[in-house]
Amino acid sequence: MTLTSTAEIRSFFPALDRVHNNFPVAYFDGPGGTQVPRQVVEAMTDYLYHHNANTHWAYPTSEETDAALDQARHACADLLNAAPKEIAFGANMTTLTFHLARALGAQFESGDEVIVTELDHHANVAPWHRLTVERGVEVKTVKLIPETGQLDWDGFEQLVTKRTRLIAIGAASNALGTINDVARGIGMARSVGALAFVDAVHYAPHELVDVQALDCDFLAMSSYKSYGPHVGVLFGKLALLESIDFPKLIPAPDAAPENVETGTQNQEGIVGAGAAVDFMAALADEGTRRSRLEAAYAGLHKRSADLTRTLWDGLTSIKGVRVYGPPPDLPRTPTIGFTVDGVTSTEVARRLAARGLFLSHGDFYAATVVERLGLGEEGLVRAGCACYTTAEEIQRLLEGVSEISR
């Protein structure tokens, strides 16, 4: 299959035409939210202009809304290799995870155990810790190895007991780019009959998810990290979604997945989430949507791996710059966290922005990672590559960091 060139991909993103201080803007802030292609915005606009209605009523725009949401559900199911009825939408991954945790917690008893990790975004930590207050659940935490940016897997295994009811693990670190051996974590859950929840928010933009191969029970992602609007997506095995007593209004649907979705949804956002999947699939030119997604992800992965190697090698060669997380020859996303000696992360980001280089800084809600690295409130500077990132932009970033370090 032929993969769309980077130059053509960039033509789909109006944001890339922005200029700041006479510099063309280079967006390295994708881990916090990617830019959105024209096709996605047009799909949302078309829905709002021509089909906007609430659901399940017997007039054309309502029926068109039902069809549009169903199409988006099918698209997200293809992205995750799931069934459409296993896909639920919500405001964001954090909200969906709190909602799921509370519903599952109703089945847990005092003394039951949930395992989380220090490497995770707190959206995959705080919802489970809340169960200690509401249900008397004990939350155990897998340690991060600061020197490698990876989990302590030996310690992980020792935490799993017959009281373990759920293991919550991130597929990839949004702060360091570390890709975790999720299958190993799910295997530990299976060994004691526990459930497995996967946070794939940072993973899904870079690696194609296959929930059937993983055999996870639940998996969450955010469309806005994958070229879509601000919408969260939750996969759950159908039998589980149908068996869980989710908090809901009495008249609301009882069948999955709508039993998970509270109130009127962000329908234009859901349409956009489906359009974002179709945008990615359209980057390859033949086959089913899933097969085109496989080809597109494979091609983009190769491009991003080359960019990541250049960025990693360049940053590590600059005196006074420290990078964190696993090197490019180990499993990682094209996201690199770094600091510059003697310059706060806020100031680094501000000075890079003056050169048209937009990077995020801080703890990115992965506060425990920053704490374990001993970085304090300033945290890291984070550079993330996306489908529109070019080698020239990488060089501009390295020049900017080099100037700051001097």
C-alpha positions in Angstrom: 0.0 0.0 0.0 1.1 3.6 -0.7 1.3 5.9 2.4 0.5 9.6 1.9 3.6 11.8 2.0 4.3 14.0 4.9 4.0 17.0 2.7 0.5 16.0 1.6 -0.5 15.2 5.2 0.6 18.7 6.3 -1.7 20.2 3.7 -4.7 18.9 5.6 -3.8 20.9 8.7 -4.6 24.6 8.5 -2.9 25.2 11.9 0.5 24.5 10.2 0.1 27.8 8.3 0.5 29.7 11.5 3.4 32.1 11.9 4.8 33.3 15.3 7.5 36.0 15.5 8.1 35.5 11.8 8.8 31.8 12.4 6.5 29.0 10.9 5.0 27.3 13.9 6.2 23.7 14.6 3.8 21.8 16.9 5.6 19.5 19.3 2.7 19.5 21.7 0.8 16.5 20.3 1.0 14.5 23.5 -1.2 17.1 25.1 -3.5 17.3 22.0 -2.7 17.0 18.3 -3.8 19.5 15.6 -7.0 18.7 13.7 -7.2 18.0 10.0 -9.6 19.8 7.8 -11.6 16.6 7.1 -12.5 16.2 10.7 -13.6 19.8 11.2 -15.7 19.6 8.0 -17.4 16.4 9.2 -18.3 18.1 12.5 -19.5 21.3 10.7 -21.6 19.3 8.3 -23.3 17.5 11.1 -24.1 20.7 13.0 -25.3 22.6 9.9 -27.4 19.9 8.3 -28.1 17.0 10.8 -28.1 18.4 14.3 -30.8 16.8 16.5 -31.2 14.6 19.6 -31.4 10.9 19.2 -34.0 8.2 18.7 -36.9 10.2 17.4 -38.9 9.6 14.2 -37.9 12.5 12.1 -35.1 12.8 9.5 -32.4 14.8 11.4 -32.8 12.6 14.5 -32.5 9.5 12.4 -29.5 11.0 10.6 -27.9 11.7 14.0 -28.5 8.1 15.1 -26.8 6.9 11.8 -23.9 9.4 12.3 -23.2 8.2 15.8 -23.4 4.6 14.7 -20.9 5.2 11.9 -18.5 6.8 14.4 -18.9 3.8 16.8 -18.1 1.5 13.9 -15.0 3.6 13.0 -13.7 3.6 16.6 -14.4 -0.2 16.8 -12.3 -0.7 13.7 -9.5 1.4 15.2 -9.4 -0.8 18.3 -10.4 -4.1 16.6 -13.6 -4.3 18.7 -17.3 -4.7 18.1 -19.3 -1.4 17.8 -21.4 -2.3 20.8 -18.2 -2.4 22.9 -17.5 1.3 22.2 -18.8 4.0 24.5 -18.2 7.7 24.3 -17.8 10.3 27.0 -16.4 13.8 27.8 -12.8 12.5 28.1 -10.8 9.5 29.3 -10.7 10.9 32.9 -14.5 11.2 33.2 -15.0 7.8 31.7 -12.5 6.2 34.0 -14.1 7.7 37.1 -17.5 6.6 35.9 -16.3 3.0 35.2 -14.3 2.9 38.5 -17.4 3.9 40.5 -19.6 1.3 38.7 -17.0 -1.5 39.2 -16.4 -0.4 42.8 -20.0 -1.2 43.7 -19.0 -4.9 43.2 -15.8 -4.6 45.3 -15.5 -5.3 49.0 -13.4 -3.8 51.7 -9.9 -5.5 51.5 -10.1 -6.1 47.8 -7.1 -4.8 45.9 -6.5 -2.6 42.8 -3.0 -2.2 41.3 -1.9 1.0 39.6 1.6 2.3 38.6 3.8 5.3 39.2 4.3 5.7 35.5 0.7 6.5 34.7 -1.2 9.7 34.1 -3.2 10.3 37.2 -6.4 9.8 35.2 -5.5 6.1 35.6 -4.7 6.5 39.3 -7.1 8.8 41.1 -10.3 7.1 40.0 -9.1 3.8 41.5 -7.8 5.6 44.7 -11.2 7.0 45.1 -12.4 3.4 45.8 -10.4 3.5 49.0 -12.8 6.1 50.3 -16.0 4.7 48.9 -15.4 1.0 49.2 -12.5 0.4 51.5 -10.4 -1.0 48.6 -6.7 -1.2 49.0 -4.7 0.4 46.2 -1.2 -0.9 45.5 1.3 0.9 43.4 4.0 -0.5 41.0 7.2 1.4 41.3 8.9 3.3 38.5 12.6 2.8 38.0 13.8 6.5 37.5 17.0 5.6 35.8 15.3 3.7 33.0 11.8 5.3 32.9 10.4 1.8 33.1 8.3 -0.2 35.5 9.7 -2.5 38.2 8.2 -5.7 36.8 9.6 -7.9 39.5 8.0 -5.8 42.1 4.8 -5.7 40.0 4.5 -9.5 40.2 4.9 -9.5 43.9 2.0 -7.1 44.3 -0.5 -9.4 42.6 -2.5 -11.6 45.1 -5.7 -13.5 45.2 -7.3 -10.3 46.6 -6.4 -8.4 43.4 -9.6 -7.4 41.6 -8.3 -5.1 38.9 -4.9 -4.1 37.4 -4.9 -0.6 35.8 -1.9 0.0 33.5 -0.9 2.6 31.0 0.1 1.3 27.5 2.6 4.2 27.2 3.8 7.1 29.4 2.6 10.5 28.3 5.6 12.0 30.1 8.5 9.8 29.1 7.2 7.9 26.0 7.9 4.5 27.7 5.8 1.7 26.1 4.8 -0.9 28.7 4.5 -4.6 28.2 0.7 -4.4 28.6 0.3 -8.1 27.7 2.4 -9.1 30.7 0.3 -7.0 33.0 -2.9 -8.4 31.6 -1.4 -11.9 32.1 -0.9 -11.1 35.7 -4.5 -10.1 36.1 -5.7 -13.3 34.4 -3.5 -15.4 36.7 -5.7 -14.4 39.7 -9.0 -13.8 37.9 -8.7 -10.0 38.0 -9.9 -7.5 35.5 -7.5 -5.5 33.3 -7.9 -1.8 32.5 -5.6 -0.2 29.9 -5.0 3.6 29.5 -4.2 3.9 25.8 -4.5 7.7 25.5 -0.8 8.2 24.7 -0.3 4.9 23.0 -3.2 5.0 20.5 -1.9 7.9 18.4 1.4 6.0 17.7 0.6 2.2 17.8 -2.4 0.5 16.5 -4.5 -1.0 19.3 -5.9 -4.6 19.1 -8.1 -5.3 22.1 -8.7 -8.8 20.9 -5.0 -9.6 20.8 -4.5 -7.9 24.2 -7.5 -9.6 25.7 -8.0 -6.6 28.0 -11.4 -6.0 29.7 -11.4 -2.3 29.3 -9.3 0.2 27.3 -9.7 4.0 27.2 -8.3 6.6 24.7 -8.9 10.2 23.8 -9.8 11.3 20.3 -8.1 14.7 20.7 -4.7 13.0 21.1 -5.3 11.3 17.7 -6.3 14.2 15.4 -9.9 14.4 16.6 -12.0 16.6 18.9 -12.2 16.6 22.7 -14.0 13.3 23.1 -13.2 10.2 25.2 -13.6 6.6 24.0 -14.0 3.6 26.2 -13.8 0.0 25.1 -15.3 -2.7 27.3 -16.0 -6.3 26.6 -19.7 -6.5 25.7 -20.6 -9.1 28.4 -19.0 -6.8 31.1 -20.7 -3.6 29.8 -24.0 -5.4 30.0 -23.4 -6.8 33.5 -22.2 -3.7 35.2 -24.7 -1.5 37.0 -23.6 1.9 35.7 -25.1 4.9 37.4 -27.8 6.1 35.0 -31.2 7.7 34.8 -34.1 5.2 34.9 -35.5 6.1 31.4 -32.1 5.9 29.8 -31.2 2.9 27.6 -30.3 -0.3 29.5 -28.4 -1.9 26.6 -24.6 -1.5 26.0 -23.0 0.7 25.0 -25.6 3.4 25.7 -26.0 2.3 29.3 -22.5 3.7 29.8 -23.2 7.1 28.3 -24.9 9.5 30.6 -27.0 12.3 29.2 -26.9 13.9 25.8 -23.5 13.3 24.4 -21.2 15.7 22.5 -22.6 14.4 19.2 -20.6 16.6 16.9 -17.5 15.5 18.8 -18.4 11.9 18.4 -18.9 12.5 14.6 -15.4 14.1 14.6 -13.9 11.2 16.5 -15.1 8.8 13.8 -13.9 11.2 11.1 -10.4 11.2 12.8 -10.2 7.5 12.4 -11.2 7.8 8.8 -8.6 10.4 8.3 -5.9 8.0 9.5 -7.3 5.2 7.4 -7.2 7.4 4.3 -3.5 7.7 4.6 -3.2 4.3 3.1 -5.0 3.6 -0.2 -6.4 0.1 -0.3 -8.3 -2.5 1.7 -10.8 -2.4 4.6 -10.7 0.4 7.1 -8.8 -1.9 9.6 -6.2 -3.0 7.0 -5.7 0.6 5.8 -5.2 1.6 9.5 -2.6 -1.2 9.8 -0.7 0.1 6.8 -1.0 3.7 7.8 0.3 3.1 11.4 3.1 0.9 10.1 4.3 3.6 7.7 3.9 6.4 10.2 5.7 4.4 12.8 8.8 4.1 10.6 8.8 7.8 9.9 8.4 8.7 13.6 11.1 6.2 14.6 13.6 8.0 12.4 12.6 11.4 13.8 12.8 10.1 17.3 16.3 8.8 16.8 17.4 12.1 15.4 15.8 14.0 18.2 17.2 11.7 20.9 20.7 11.7 19.5 20.6 15.5 19.0 19.4 16.3 22.6 21.8 13.9 24.2 24.7 15.5 22.4 23.9 19.0 23.7 25.9 19.9 26.9 23.6 20.6 29.9 20.6 18.8 28.4 19.3 15.7 30.1 16.7 13.3 28.5 14.5 10.9 30.3 13.0 7.5 29.6 14.1 4.6 27.4 16.4 5.2 24.4 15.1 4.8 20.8 16.2 1.1 20.5 13.7 0.1 23.3 9.9 0.3 23.0 8.8 3.9 23.2 6.6 6.5 21.5 8.1 9.5 19.6 7.7 11.6 22.8 10.8 12.7 24.7 11.0 14.5 28.0 14.1 16.6 28.8 15.5 19.4 31.0 18.2 22.0 30.5 20.6 22.7 33.4 20.1 26.0 35.0 17.0 26.9 33.0 13.5 26.2 34.3 11.2 24.1 32.0 8.8 27.0 31.8 11.6 29.3 30.6 12.8 26.7 28.1 9.3 26.3 26.7 8.8 30.1 26.5 12.1 30.7 24.7 11.4 27.9 22.2 7.9 29.3 21.6 9.6 32.6 20.7 11.2 30.7 17.8 7.9 29.2 16.7 8.5 25.9 18.5 5.5 25.0 20.6 6.3 22.5 23.4 4.5 21.6 26.6 6.1 21.7 30.0 5.3 20.6 33.6 4.1 17.2 34.9 1.4 16.6 32.3 -0.7 15.1 35.1 1.9 12.3 35.4 2.9 14.0 38.7 4.3 10.9 40.3 6.8 10.5 37.4 8.1 14.0 37.9 8.3 13.5 41.7 10.2 10.2 41.3 12.7 11.9 38.9 13.3 14.6 41.5 12.4 17.4 39.2 10.1 19.5 41.4 7.2 21.7 40.3 8.9 22.7 37.0 8.9 19.2 35.7 10.0 18.4 32.2 9.9 19.9 28.7 8.1 17.5 26.4 8.7 17.2 22.7 6.3 14.9 20.8 6.3 14.0 17.1 3.1 13.6 15.2 2.1 12.6 11.6 2.9 16.1 10.4 6.3 16.5 12.1 9.3 17.0 9.7 13.0 16.5 9.9 13.5 20.2 9.3 11.3 20.9 12.4 13.5 18.5 14.5 16.6 20.4 13.4 15.0 23.7 14.3 14.2 22.3 17.8 17.7 21.1 18.3 19.1 24.4 17.3 16.8 26.2 19.7 17.6 23.9 22.6 21.3 24.2 21.9 21.1 28.0 22.0 19.3 27.9 25.3 21.8 25.5 26.8 24.6 28.0 26.0 
